[in-house]
Amino acid sequence: MSLPSQLPKFVILALVGLSALGLSSCKTLKVAKQDDYDSPAYRPQSLSNVRVKVSLNKQMVYVMEGDKPLLVTATCVGTPSNPTPRGNFKVYNKIEKKRSMSYGFAVQGNAITPIKATNMRGGRYVGYPMPYWVEFSPAYGFHQGYVWNVPRSHGCLRLHKNVAPKFFALTRLGTPVNIAYTQPEDNTLGATATRPGAEHYLAPDPPNSVLITEAAFKAPDKPLFAN
């Protein structure tokens, strides 16, 4: 089962080493020095011809239209104990302002307490924000979150906050998704790709008082497409 990308600190996992999945190739990727990570996206001629390819080894996402890359971006994949599923899928659900049904907050008056949904005993439950949700398998999807340089998620595929809206716009219901250990694009497109720096994935969560409101969901402040 997939869990939210930016889990409250009481449920964050310990850092998982690269050796856990044999991801030695990730060491060669360039890292963005500041939290200005971004990847250009290009408008497709036809959304019906767009397909998504994910390399678990490179932790990269390739959005393709034929042989043309529309978006090449880093992702964060599942840990060995909570792996990202492999295989061929299709996007079947998209929610721009998605909230977790598993982890979130109990709100009672002015008190906001991180909690598992199954542990709710009173108050109002508000799920943890998972913006730009693109689901390809039950409880597994792409969404905005912290993109660590090692496997860190519970199976979902996290995308940087500057990239997630672009990916959301490039997919539709029915978009094919192939997830494999490697992809042919690893040696070409993936070889020159960059990853977000530690300023991104070590940044603290916004205050809980923000996470339970609509302010947790921010619209892009730049055009989505480079063309």
Buried (B, 14 or more C-beta within 10 A) or exposed (E): EBBBBBBBEEBEBEEBEBEEBEBEBBEEBEEBEEBEBBBBBBEBEEBEEBBBBBBBBBBBBBBBBEEEBBBBBBBBBBBEEBBBEEEEBEBBEBBEEBBBEBBBBBBEEEEBBBBBBEEEEEBEBBBBBBBBBBBBBEEBBBBBBBBBBBBBBBBBBBBBBBBBBBBBBBBEEEBBBBBBBEBEBBEEBBBEBBBBBEEBBEEEBEEBEEBBEEEBBEEBEEEBBEE
